Amino acid sequence: MEASSIIFSDKPVNVSYDGTWYGLLTAVFEAYSKKWNVSGFSTINHESQSDFFAEKVIVVTDEAKAQRVWLGLKKKVPKENCIQLYRCYLSEMPGMEFAIFSCIKFYFSGFDSPHLAYGNADVLKISQTSKMVYREKHRMEAFVRFQRTADDLYYAGIEPDFNVIPLLSQHFAERYADQNWLIYDIKRKYGIYYDQDKVEEITLNFSNETGEKTAVKDVFHDSETLYQELWKNYFKNVNIPSRRNIKLHVQHVPKRYWKHLIEKK
């Protein structure tokens, strides 16, 4: 996908897509092929705050077109910089789709090593946002606390700042390959389930047969309480009161994660 010689239209276009990563890449493909002057992006059924006079165009996701954009990017910049774009998409920050689109346009503009041009505002924004999302992913890998249910499923609820669930699959599938586990994003109402064979995305219904809300804790294994107490006692006993540094501790383990950490309950 070459774009250095493309002349875009002056007419502003607001692109509406289905909110998926493939949908966004499809929108990028259509913008180039139809020479749209993109003024903003919105997801279908959600209005954006873009140019009032812009024409609204709905893009239907096409995996083949999305793959053409992805393969074209891999020829222009290193793989890590392609992954950075995906991490930024997962940030869910307002206006991030447009920053991704603008950065992709720059990557295809013909400059040498465009991924190193941090003087470009979009390249810099992508780099900085990607680091924030990666840091959140790393924290989730460290702060996830599984709890055993009665049917031997290990459950962990999380509420990350960014949508990092898609970035956690490989780490936990490799580390806990001999267990059935579920990591659930309570804020976004979906998670990943591993059955010792494959990882798949799922959603949960926390209602019983009468429609009443039930809590995951109601189905914990009988031994779970004992293990939680042992875990809390371990942290209590390895603590050295004279060397306690709350400021440093909060810096490494922010308080927003505490409610899902067993040792903090």
Backbone as CSV, one residue per row, in Angstrom:
resi,resn,N_x,N_y,N_z,CA_x,CA_y,CA_z,C_x,C_y,C_z
1,MET,0.841,-1.184,0.000,0.000,0.000,0.000,0.879,1.237,0.000
2,GLU,1.030,1.892,-1.139,1.857,3.084,-1.263,0.967,4.320,-1.217
3,ALA,1.437,5.376,-0.540,0.588,6.555,-0.401,1.307,7.858,-0.677
4,SER,2.590,7.817,-0.989,3.363,9.039,-1.117,2.845,9.948,-2.221
5,SER,2.203,9.399,-3.267,1.750,10.200,-4.394,0.246,10.464,-4.378
6,ILE,-0.454,10.028,-3.320,-1.900,10.181,-3.261,-2.274,11.615,-2.887
7,ILE,-3.201,12.216,-3.619,-3.714,13.544,-3.318,-5.124,13.370,-2.755
8,PHE,-5.326,13.750,-1.505,-6.609,13.549,-0.848,-7.583,14.672,-1.175
9,SER,-8.860,14.363,-1.118,-9.921,15.327,-1.395,-9.952,16.410,-0.320
10,ASP,-10.512,17.576,-0.655,-10.655,18.660,0.316,-11.924,18.513,1.150
11,LYS,-12.854,17.665,0.715,-14.123,17.498,1.404,-13.929,16.661,2.670
12,PRO,-14.272,17.205,3.849,-14.078,16.451,5.095,-15.022,15.262,5.206
13,VAL,-14.481,14.160,5.727,-15.261,12.931,5.890,-15.069,12.408,7.301
14,ASN,-16.186,12.089,7.958,-16.119,11.413,9.249,-16.388,9.933,9.016
15,VAL,-15.442,9.095,9.426,-15.525,7.662,9.163,-16.120,6.935,10.372
16,SER,-17.181,6.181,10.132,-17.821,5.395,11.180,-17.510,3.923,10.947
17,TYR,-16.990,3.232,11.975,-16.635,1.817,11.843,-17.142,1.051,13.058
18,ASP,-16.924,-0.268,13.081,-17.545,-1.107,14.115,-16.799,-1.139,15.442
19,GLY,-15.714,-0.389,15.563,-14.984,-0.323,16.823,-13.897,-1.368,16.987
20,THR,-13.751,-2.274,16.017,-12.723,-3.311,16.103,-11.424,-2.841,15.459
21,TRP,-10.341,-3.537,15.772,-9.040,-3.211,15.190,-9.060,-3.434,13.678
22,TYR,-9.619,-4.554,13.234,-9.725,-4.802,11.798,-10.615,-3.750,11.136
23,GLY,-11.633,-3.309,11.862,-12.503,-2.273,11.326,-11.754,-0.967,11.110
24,LEU,-10.888,-0.615,12.051,-10.105,0.614,11.924,-9.120,0.518,10.762
25,LEU,-8.461,-0.631,10.618,-7.525,-0.808,9.506,-8.273,-0.788,8.166
26,THR,-9.480,-1.332,8.152,-10.292,-1.275,6.933,-10.615,0.179,6.592
27,ALA,-10.921,0.973,7.627,-11.211,2.392,7.419,-9.999,3.117,6.841
28,VAL,-8.819,2.752,7.304,-7.590,3.340,6.764,-7.452,2.991,5.283
29,PHE,-7.703,1.726,4.957,-7.616,1.282,3.562,-8.588,2.072,2.682
30,GLU,-9.828,2.201,3.139,-10.839,2.905,2.352,-10.486,4.381,2.198
31,ALA,-9.933,4.969,3.236,-9.561,6.384,3.167,-8.518,6.624,2.084
32,TYR,-7.571,5.695,1.957,-6.539,5.822,0.915,-7.098,5.523,-0.467
33,SER,-7.845,4.438,-0.573,-8.336,4.038,-1.888,-9.341,5.036,-2.458
34,LYS,-10.099,5.703,-1.582,-11.110,6.663,-2.038,-10.659,8.114,-1.866
35,LYS,-9.413,8.278,-1.358,-8.799,9.606,-1.211,-9.632,10.540,-0.337
36,TRP,-10.131,10.021,0.799,-10.935,10.831,1.708,-10.061,11.795,2.502
37,ASN,-10.584,12.946,2.781,-9.960,13.879,3.710,-10.603,13.630,5.076
38,VAL,-10.053,12.682,5.818,-10.672,12.243,7.081,-10.542,13.329,8.146
39,SER,-11.678,13.712,8.717,-11.680,14.721,9.782,-11.878,14.097,11.159
40,GLY,-12.275,12.828,11.186,-12.470,12.164,12.467,-13.047,10.775,12.293
41,PHE,-13.095,10.033,13.396,-13.629,8.672,13.405,-14.692,8.553,14.489
42,SER,-15.624,7.660,14.287,-16.619,7.330,15.300,-16.990,5.865,15.128
43,THR,-17.483,5.269,16.207,-17.955,3.888,16.093,-19.436,3.912,15.742
44,ILE,-19.881,2.893,15.050,-21.281,2.806,14.625,-22.201,2.885,15.850
45,ASN,-23.248,3.669,15.739,-24.232,3.923,16.810,-23.721,4.879,17.885
46,HIS,-22.497,5.442,17.696,-21.977,6.433,18.636,-21.504,7.649,17.857
47,GLU,-22.130,8.767,18.099,-21.760,9.985,17.394,-20.429,10.529,17.922
48,SER,-19.646,11.126,17.039,-18.380,11.734,17.429,-18.542,13.246,17.532
49,GLN,-17.533,13.910,18.072,-17.537,15.364,18.175,-16.727,15.980,17.043
50,SER,-16.770,15.372,15.891,-15.957,15.830,14.765,-16.637,16.979,14.025
51,ASP,-16.052,17.372,12.898,-16.528,18.464,12.068,-18.023,18.307,11.747
52,PHE,-18.810,19.331,12.088,-20.256,19.283,11.876,-20.602,19.174,10.395
53,PHE,-19.758,19.758,9.548,-20.034,19.794,8.116,-19.467,18.574,7.369
54,ALA,-18.826,17.682,8.099,-18.223,16.512,7.451,-19.283,15.509,7.018
55,GLU,-19.018,14.864,5.903,-19.892,13.788,5.434,-19.608,12.527,6.258
56,LYS,-20.660,11.868,6.725,-20.475,10.647,7.512,-20.510,9.435,6.594
57,VAL,-19.457,8.610,6.672,-19.352,7.414,5.836,-19.185,6.198,6.737
58,ILE,-20.005,5.181,6.518,-19.912,3.942,7.295,-19.049,2.934,6.536
59,VAL,-18.043,2.408,7.222,-17.134,1.425,6.629,-17.455,0.041,7.180
60,VAL,-17.605,-0.927,6.293,-17.852,-2.313,6.690,-16.511,-3.036,6.795
61,THR,-16.276,-3.694,7.913,-15.005,-4.373,8.147,-14.731,-5.450,7.097
62,ASP,-13.518,-5.403,6.557,-13.080,-6.374,5.558,-11.685,-6.841,5.966
63,GLU,-11.587,-8.084,6.418,-10.319,-8.586,6.936,-9.209,-8.557,5.892
64,ALA,-9.541,-8.819,4.635,-8.530,-8.820,3.576,-7.930,-7.415,3.398
65,LYS,-8.779,-6.407,3.431,-8.292,-5.032,3.301,-7.460,-4.630,4.516
66,ALA,-7.906,-5.055,5.697,-7.166,-4.759,6.922,-5.778,-5.391,6.870
67,GLN,-5.698,-6.620,6.386,-4.423,-7.319,6.286,-3.479,-6.627,5.297
68,ARG,-4.015,-6.065,4.233,-3.182,-5.355,3.266,-2.520,-4.138,3.916
69,VAL,-3.288,-3.433,4.744,-2.713,-2.288,5.464,-1.636,-2.754,6.440
70,TRP,-1.930,-3.829,7.172,-0.988,-4.345,8.181,0.308,-4.823,7.525
71,LEU,0.190,-5.558,6.432,1.380,-6.046,5.744,2.173,-4.896,5.134
72,GLY,1.454,-3.866,4.655,2.137,-2.703,4.121,2.909,-1.968,5.192
73,LEU,2.340,-1.870,6.378,3.022,-1.213,7.493,4.310,-1.941,7.875
74,LYS,4.249,-3.273,7.890,5.410,-4.070,8.281,6.573,-3.900,7.312
75,LYS,6.279,-3.422,6.096,7.343,-3.155,5.129,7.954,-1.772,5.331
76,LYS,7.225,-0.906,6.032,7.675,0.468,6.218,8.387,0.705,7.543
77,VAL,7.918,0.038,8.585,8.479,0.253,9.923,8.680,-1.096,10.610
78,PRO,9.531,-1.154,11.658,9.745,-2.408,12.385,8.454,-2.936,13.013
79,LYS,8.447,-4.237,13.285,7.274,-4.896,13.847,6.819,-4.238,15.147
80,GLU,7.755,-3.835,15.985,7.408,-3.222,17.261,6.591,-1.949,17.061
81,ASN,6.903,-1.188,16.027,6.153,0.043,15.774,4.748,-0.241,15.254
82,CYS,4.580,-1.367,14.569,3.238,-1.796,14.171,2.426,-2.166,15.411
83,ILE,3.068,-2.885,16.333,2.400,-3.290,17.568,2.040,-2.070,18.413
84,GLN,2.883,-1.033,18.354,2.591,0.202,19.085,1.243,0.790,18.660
85,LEU,0.961,0.732,17.362,-0.312,1.247,16.858,-1.482,0.476,17.456
86,TYR,-1.324,-0.850,17.570,-2.384,-1.685,18.144,-2.577,-1.367,19.622
87,ARG,-1.478,-1.185,20.348,-1.588,-0.831,21.765,-2.338,0.494,21.926
88,CYS,-2.044,1.441,21.053,-2.725,2.740,21.134,-4.219,2.593,20.881
89,TYR,-4.585,1.723,19.964,-6.005,1.430,19.729,-6.652,0.906,21.011
90,LEU,-5.944,0.067,21.769,-6.467,-0.506,23.005,-6.543,0.519,24.140
91,SER,-5.892,1.665,23.965,-5.935,2.688,25.011,-7.343,3.267,25.167
92,GLU,-8.129,3.225,24.088,-9.501,3.748,24.078,-9.565,5.247,24.353
93,MET,-8.462,5.940,24.194,-8.437,7.383,24.430,-9.211,8.119,23.333
94,PRO,-9.935,9.175,23.694,-10.665,9.956,22.690,-9.714,10.507,21.620
95,GLY,-10.108,10.371,20.368,-9.302,10.892,19.275,-8.126,10.033,18.876
96,MET,-7.947,8.872,19.531,-6.777,8.043,19.240,-6.837,7.446,17.845
97,GLU,-8.029,7.141,17.334,-8.135,6.591,15.974,-7.541,7.556,14.943
98,PHE,-7.823,8.848,15.147,-7.311,9.835,14.195,-5.788,9.945,14.298
99,ALA,-5.252,9.851,15.509,-3.800,9.884,15.689,-3.149,8.674,15.026
100,ILE,-3.786,7.499,15.155,-3.282,6.293,14.505,-3.300,6.457,12.995
101,PHE,-4.414,6.964,12.476,-4.544,7.188,11.033,-3.483,8.165,10.530
102,SER,-3.290,9.268,11.251,-2.306,10.272,10.847,-0.896,9.714,10.889
103,CYS,-0.626,8.879,11.886,0.698,8.268,12.005,0.943,7.294,10.855
104,ILE,-0.084,6.519,10.507,0.045,5.586,9.390,0.301,6.350,8.086
105,LYS,-0.400,7.462,7.899,-0.173,8.294,6.719,1.285,8.737,6.650
106,PHE,1.833,9.122,7.804,3.233,9.564,7.836,4.183,8.398,7.548
107,TYR,3.865,7.221,8.074,4.711,6.049,7.822,4.770,5.717,6.328
108,PHE,3.684,5.977,5.616,3.633,5.699,4.183,4.054,6.892,3.315
109,SER,4.510,7.958,3.952,4.790,9.190,3.214,6.094,9.179,2.427
110,GLY,6.951,8.184,2.678,8.198,8.101,1.914,9.429,8.549,2.675
111,PHE,9.278,9.014,3.921,10.427,9.417,4.724,11.249,8.198,5.137
112,ASP,12.547,8.387,5.271,13.410,7.322,5.768,13.216,7.185,7.278
113,SER,13.090,5.946,7.754,12.903,5.643,9.183,11.851,6.556,9.824
114,PRO,10.640,6.567,9.291,9.606,7.477,9.820,9.263,7.218,11.278
115,HIS,9.480,5.990,11.755,9.152,5.650,13.137,10.074,6.330,14.142
116,LEU,11.176,6.894,13.655,12.125,7.579,14.538,11.952,9.092,14.504
117,ALA,10.992,9.569,13.748,10.778,11.014,13.598,9.912,11.538,14.745
118,TYR,10.493,11.637,15.937,9.723,12.043,17.109,9.374,13.529,17.095
119,GLY,9.896,14.259,16.120,9.477,15.639,15.943,8.075,15.719,15.365
120,ASN,7.598,14.616,14.792,6.238,14.543,14.296,5.309,14.268,15.483
121,ALA,4.298,15.122,15.662,3.430,15.029,16.838,2.726,13.682,16.951
122,ASP,2.311,13.120,15.814,1.587,11.846,15.848,2.511,10.687,16.196
123,VAL,3.709,10.691,15.657,4.678,9.638,15.972,5.007,9.668,17.464
124,LEU,5.192,10.869,17.996,5.504,11.006,19.424,4.332,10.542,20.283
125,LYS,3.117,10.916,19.901,1.931,10.528,20.672,1.745,9.019,20.683
126,ILE,1.968,8.389,19.531,1.841,6.935,19.444,2.865,6.258,20.343
127,SER,4.089,6.754,20.332,5.147,6.175,21.155,4.826,6.312,22.640
128,GLN,4.390,7.493,23.055,4.101,7.741,24.469,2.894,6.947,24.954
129,THR,1.840,6.910,24.142,0.632,6.181,24.542,0.895,4.683,24.602
130,SER,1.668,4.176,23.645,2.000,2.756,23.622,2.728,2.353,24.908
131,LYS,3.618,3.213,25.381,4.357,2.917,26.617,3.405,2.856,27.808
132,MET,2.414,3.732,27.827,1.430,3.734,28.918,0.625,2.436,28.932
133,VAL,0.200,1.997,27.757,-0.584,0.760,27.663,0.274,-0.445,28.024
134,TYR,1.523,-0.455,27.548,2.426,-1.570,27.862,2.690,-1.635,29.369
135,ARG,2.836,-0.470,30.004,3.063,-0.435,31.452,1.864,-1.016,32.198
136,GLU,0.654,-0.703,31.712,-0.553,-1.244,32.339,-0.623,-2.759,32.150
137,LYS,-0.254,-3.249,30.977,-0.209,-4.687,30.722,0.748,-5.364,31.695
138,HIS,1.922,-4.783,31.861,2.938,-5.352,32.754,2.423,-5.390,34.191
139,ARG,1.724,-4.349,34.606,1.182,-4.319,35.961,0.112,-5.393,36.150
140,MET,-0.712,-5.601,35.142,-1.741,-6.634,35.253,-1.111,-8.017,35.386
141,GLU,-0.027,-8.240,34.673,0.670,-9.528,34.776,1.199,-9.746,36.185
142,ALA,1.535,-8.652,36.871,2.072,-8.757,38.224,0.982,-8.757,39.286
143,PHE,-0.134,-8.047,39.034,-1.133,-7.845,40.072,-2.341,-8.774,40.002
144,VAL,-2.450,-9.598,38.968,-3.573,-10.533,38.893,-3.499,-11.525,40.052
145,ARG,-4.611,-11.685,40.758,-4.689,-12.629,41.872,-5.827,-13.614,41.583
146,PHE,-5.469,-14.847,41.278,-6.485,-15.861,40.981,-7.117,-16.393,42.267
147,GLN,-8.402,-16.727,42.163,-9.123,-17.345,43.267,-9.811,-18.606,42.748
148,ARG,-9.635,-19.685,43.452,-10.141,-20.979,43.008,-11.628,-21.119,43.297
149,THR,-12.389,-21.528,42.283,-13.828,-21.746,42.454,-14.093,-23.215,42.740
150,ALA,-15.344,-23.529,43.049,-15.724,-24.899,43.411,-15.499,-25.895,42.279
151,ASP,-15.549,-25.435,41.031,-15.343,-26.347,39.903,-13.921,-26.266,39.348
152,ASP,-12.971,-25.850,40.216,-11.546,-25.810,39.883,-11.201,-24.838,38.740
153,LEU,-11.955,-23.789,38.647,-11.611,-22.695,37.735,-10.936,-21.612,38.561
154,TYR,-9.826,-21.079,38.053,-9.126,-20.006,38.743,-9.548,-18.672,38.134
155,TYR,-10.231,-17.873,38.952,-10.840,-16.636,38.477,-10.090,-15.417,39.016
156,ALA,-9.936,-14.387,38.164,-9.354,-13.123,38.595,-10.120,-11.972,37.951
157,GLY,-10.580,-11.058,38.781,-11.250,-9.866,38.275,-10.276,-8.699,38.241
158,ILE,-10.293,-7.919,37.172,-9.404,-6.770,37.047,-10.199,-5.571,36.529
159,GLU,-9.660,-4.373,36.741,-10.253,-3.138,36.222,-9.131,-2.216,35.735
160,PRO,-8.454,-2.592,34.658,-7.319,-1.799,34.171,-7.763,-0.471,33.563
161,ASP,-6.853,0.494,33.537,-7.141,1.792,32.930,-7.380,1.659,31.435
162,PHE,-6.654,0.729,30.808,-6.774,0.518,29.368,-7.260,-0.899,29.085
163,ASN,-7.700,-1.121,27.865,-8.236,-2.430,27.471,-7.091,-3.404,27.147
164,VAL,-6.408,-3.883,28.193,-5.221,-4.715,27.985,-5.511,-6.209,27.950
165,ILE,-6.763,-6.606,28.119,-7.110,-8.036,28.101,-6.508,-8.764,26.893
166,PRO,-6.604,-8.223,25.661,-6.033,-8.939,24.509,-4.519,-9.132,24.578
167,LEU,-3.840,-8.356,25.434,-2.381,-8.447,25.536,-1.925,-9.442,26.600
168,LEU,-2.860,-10.018,27.356,-2.486,-10.881,28.472,-2.496,-12.367,28.140
169,SER,-3.096,-12.749,27.050,-3.317,-14.168,26.739,-2.044,-15.000,26.764
170,GLN,-1.033,-14.572,26.025,0.186,-15.383,25.883,0.892,-15.590,27.214
171,HIS,1.026,-14.512,27.992,1.735,-14.603,29.274,1.093,-15.627,30.199
172,PHE,-0.219,-15.548,30.374,-0.890,-16.435,31.334,-1.092,-17.843,30.782
173,ALA,-1.238,-17.988,29.467,-1.359,-19.323,28.882,-0.055,-20.103,29.046
174,GLU,1.065,-19.397,28.972,2.361,-20.050,29.142,2.662,-20.313,30.609
175,ARG,2.299,-19.383,31.464,2.639,-19.504,32.882,1.725,-20.467,33.627
176,TYR,0.449,-20.532,33.228,-0.520,-21.400,33.904,-1.135,-22.372,32.893
177,ALA,-0.271,-23.083,32.209,-0.711,-23.968,31.126,-1.481,-25.189,31.619
178,ASP,-1.326,-25.549,32.899,-1.962,-26.758,33.422,-3.211,-26.450,34.247
179,GLN,-3.761,-25.244,34.115,-4.931,-24.855,34.887,-5.995,-24.232,33.982
180,ASN,-7.240,-24.388,34.382,-8.321,-23.643,33.736,-8.444,-22.304,34.444
181,TRP,-8.363,-21.220,33.713,-8.450,-19.909,34.356,-9.273,-18.921,33.537
182,LEU,-9.727,-17.897,34.239,-10.527,-16.838,33.628,-10.069,-15.499,34.202
183,ILE,-9.676,-14.589,33.321,-9.345,-13.222,33.723,-10.439,-12.329,33.149
184,TYR,-11.142,-11.629,34.027,-12.326,-10.882,33.599,-12.176,-9.391,33.879
185,ASP,-12.391,-8.589,32.829,-12.361,-7.134,32.950,-13.743,-6.675,33.397
186,ILE,-13.869,-6.343,34.661,-15.163,-5.974,35.236,-15.687,-4.687,34.617
187,LYS,-14.783,-3.760,34.323,-15.195,-2.474,33.769,-15.758,-2.611,32.357
188,ARG,-15.118,-3.456,31.540,-15.517,-3.595,30.129,-16.418,-4.796,29.881
189,LYS,-16.674,-5.580,30.938,-17.634,-6.693,30.897,-17.274,-7.779,29.878
190,TYR,-15.999,-8.136,29.820,-15.586,-9.299,29.037,-14.247,-9.785,29.566
191,GLY,-13.863,-10.995,29.171,-12.616,-11.545,29.678,-12.057,-12.604,28.761
192,ILE,-10.980,-13.262,29.213,-10.374,-14.356,28.460,-10.401,-15.619,29.314
193,TYR,-10.799,-16.714,28.682,-10.919,-18.010,29.366,-9.964,-19.001,28.713
194,TYR,-9.225,-19.739,29.565,-8.265,-20.738,29.090,-8.670,-22.113,29.609
195,ASP,-8.767,-23.101,28.706,-9.209,-24.447,29.088,-8.101,-25.484,28.966
196,GLN,-6.838,-25.043,29.111,-5.642,-25.867,28.974,-5.374,-26.270,27.522
197,ASP,-6.118,-25.671,26.611,-5.907,-25.935,25.193,-5.815,-24.633,24.398
198,LYS,-6.773,-23.745,24.604,-6.809,-22.479,23.864,-7.408,-21.380,24.729
199,VAL,-7.155,-20.136,24.312,-7.702,-18.964,24.990,-8.802,-18.375,24.111
200,GLU,-9.932,-18.033,24.723,-11.009,-17.404,23.968,-11.651,-16.294,24.787
201,GLU,-12.193,-15.295,24.100,-12.882,-14.194,24.767,-14.293,-14.626,25.148
202,ILE,-14.732,-14.220,26.339,-16.073,-14.566,26.796,-16.693,-13.378,27.536
203,THR,-18.010,-13.419,27.703,-18.719,-12.493,28.578,-19.455,-13.322,29.611
204,LEU,-19.731,-12.739,30.766,-20.377,-13.460,31.858,-21.718,-12.823,32.209
205,ASN,-22.632,-13.661,32.687,-23.908,-13.196,33.213,-23.928,-13.527,34.701
206,PHE,-23.839,-12.485,35.525,-23.768,-12.700,36.964,-25.160,-12.774,37.612
207,SER,-26.113,-13.372,36.911,-27.466,-13.530,37.458,-27.777,-15.012,37.624
208,ASN,-28.553,-15.352,38.636,-28.952,-16.742,38.835,-30.255,-17.012,38.076
209,GLU,-30.851,-18.163,38.294,-32.041,-18.554,37.543,-33.235,-17.631,37.777
210,THR,-33.265,-16.955,38.920,-34.377,-16.049,39.227,-34.096,-14.630,38.770
211,GLY,-32.907,-14.418,38.164,-32.569,-13.095,37.678,-31.838,-12.234,38.692
212,GLU,-31.603,-12.766,39.900,-30.912,-12.006,40.931,-29.406,-12.043,40.689
213,LYS,-28.739,-10.948,41.043,-27.297,-10.855,40.871,-26.590,-11.789,41.843
214,THR,-25.582,-12.479,41.348,-24.777,-13.341,42.210,-23.328,-12.868,42.145
215,ALA,-22.582,-13.154,43.172,-21.171,-12.757,43.218,-20.289,-13.964,42.961
216,VAL,-19.134,-13.722,42.347,-18.204,-14.818,42.080,-17.780,-15.484,43.380
217,LYS,-17.679,-14.695,44.453,-17.233,-15.245,45.731,-18.172,-16.329,46.258
218,ASP,-19.425,-16.316,45.793,-20.387,-17.315,46.247,-20.073,-18.714,45.736
219,VAL,-19.195,-18.842,44.755,-18.886,-20.150,44.197,-17.426,-20.536,44.425
220,PHE,-16.766,-19.901,45.386,-15.374,-20.223,45.664,-15.247,-21.625,46.249
221,HIS,-14.085,-22.226,46.007,-13.747,-23.529,46.576,-13.627,-23.393,48.092
222,ASP,-13.943,-24.485,48.817,-13.899,-24.458,50.283,-12.516,-24.073,50.817
223,SER,-11.456,-24.420,50.077,-10.096,-24.153,50.550,-9.610,-22.745,50.223
224,GLU,-10.400,-21.999,49.435,-9.940,-20.687,48.975,-9.689,-19.720,50.129
225,THR,-10.572,-19.722,51.111,-10.403,-18.828,52.255,-9.104,-19.111,52.994
226,LEU,-8.780,-20.395,53.155,-7.542,-20.778,53.829,-6.333,-20.273,53.058
227,TYR,-6.319,-20.462,51.734,-5.181,-20.016,50.928,-5.035,-18.496,50.964
228,GLN,-6.156,-17.801,50.998,-6.082,-16.345,51.068,-5.475,-15.893,52.384
229,GLU,-5.851,-16.563,53.461,-5.286,-16.225,54.764,-3.786,-16.513,54.806
230,LEU,-3.365,-17.637,54.227,-1.948,-17.972,54.169,-1.177,-16.922,53.377
231,TRP,-1.771,-16.467,52.272,-1.127,-15.460,51.422,-0.967,-14.135,52.172
232,LYS,-2.017,-13.738,52.898,-1.952,-12.492,53.662,-0.957,-12.596,54.817
233,ASN,-0.902,-13.759,55.450,0.063,-13.955,56.539,1.495,-13.925,56.026
234,TYR,1.695,-14.468,54.832,3.036,-14.430,54.220,3.499,-12.983,54.047
235,PHE,2.639,-12.143,53.479,3.005,-10.746,53.274,3.217,-10.017,54.594
236,LYS,2.419,-10.379,55.588,2.566,-9.743,56.893,3.902,-10.091,57.537
237,ASN,4.319,-11.330,57.377,5.541,-11.783,58.035,6.824,-11.376,57.310
238,VAL,6.741,-11.145,56.006,7.956,-10.722,55.291,8.127,-9.206,55.366
239,ASN,7.113,-8.523,55.888,7.197,-7.075,56.010,8.162,-6.685,57.129
240,ILE,8.988,-5.667,56.863,9.915,-5.144,57.871,9.450,-3.729,58.228
241,PRO,8.758,-3.568,59.347,8.160,-2.273,59.714,9.140,-1.108,59.673
242,SER,10.361,-1.330,60.112,11.347,-0.240,60.171,11.777,0.250,58.792
243,ARG,11.521,-0.568,57.768,11.922,-0.186,56.411,10.708,0.158,55.540
244,ARG,9.570,0.357,56.167,8.352,0.642,55.424,8.441,2.029,54.764
245,ASN,8.099,2.050,53.487,8.124,3.295,52.714,6.828,3.350,51.898
246,ILE,5.790,3.925,52.490,4.471,3.937,51.861,4.481,4.685,50.535
247,LYS,5.196,5.794,50.470,5.250,6.582,49.240,5.820,5.755,48.089
248,LEU,6.898,5.042,48.344,7.516,4.198,47.314,6.605,3.025,46.965
249,HIS,5.955,2.480,47.978,5.057,1.340,47.761,3.897,1.724,46.842
250,VAL,3.291,2.875,47.114,2.171,3.334,46.292,2.630,3.658,44.876
251,GLN,3.869,4.092,44.744,4.421,4.385,43.417,4.484,3.121,42.564
252,HIS,4.841,1.995,43.182,4.952,0.731,42.451,3.639,-0.053,42.424
253,VAL,2.805,0.125,43.432,1.508,-0.562,43.493,0.431,0.492,43.755
254,PRO,-0.013,1.205,42.718,-1.008,2.268,42.898,-2.274,1.779,43.608
255,LYS,-2.881,2.662,44.377,-4.034,2.292,45.195,-5.218,1.822,44.371
256,ARG,-5.326,2.235,43.118,-6.482,1.825,42.313,-6.520,0.317,42.068
257,TYR,-5.384,-0.379,42.302,-5.342,-1.831,42.118,-5.619,-2.595,43.413
258,TRP,-5.621,-1.915,44.534,-5.635,-2.592,45.817,-6.873,-3.449,46.056
259,LYS,-8.024,-3.019,45.578,-9.246,-3.761,45.900,-9.287,-5.154,45.277
260,HIS,-8.405,-5.415,44.308,-8.351,-6.743,43.703,-7.120,-7.544,44.159
261,LEU,-6.376,-6.996,45.118,-5.209,-7.690,45.662,-5.587,-8.333,46.991
262,ILE,-5.467,-9.634,47.060,-5.877,-10.367,48.254,-5.132,-9.870,49.490
263,GLU,-3.830,-9.597,49.343,-3.011,-9.173,50.476,-3.386,-7.797,51.012
264,LYS,-4.235,-7.049,50.256,-4.648,-5.725,50.689,-6.031,-5.728,51.333
265,LYS,-6.703,-6.857,51.286,-8.053,-6.905,51.837,-8.027,-7.057,53.350
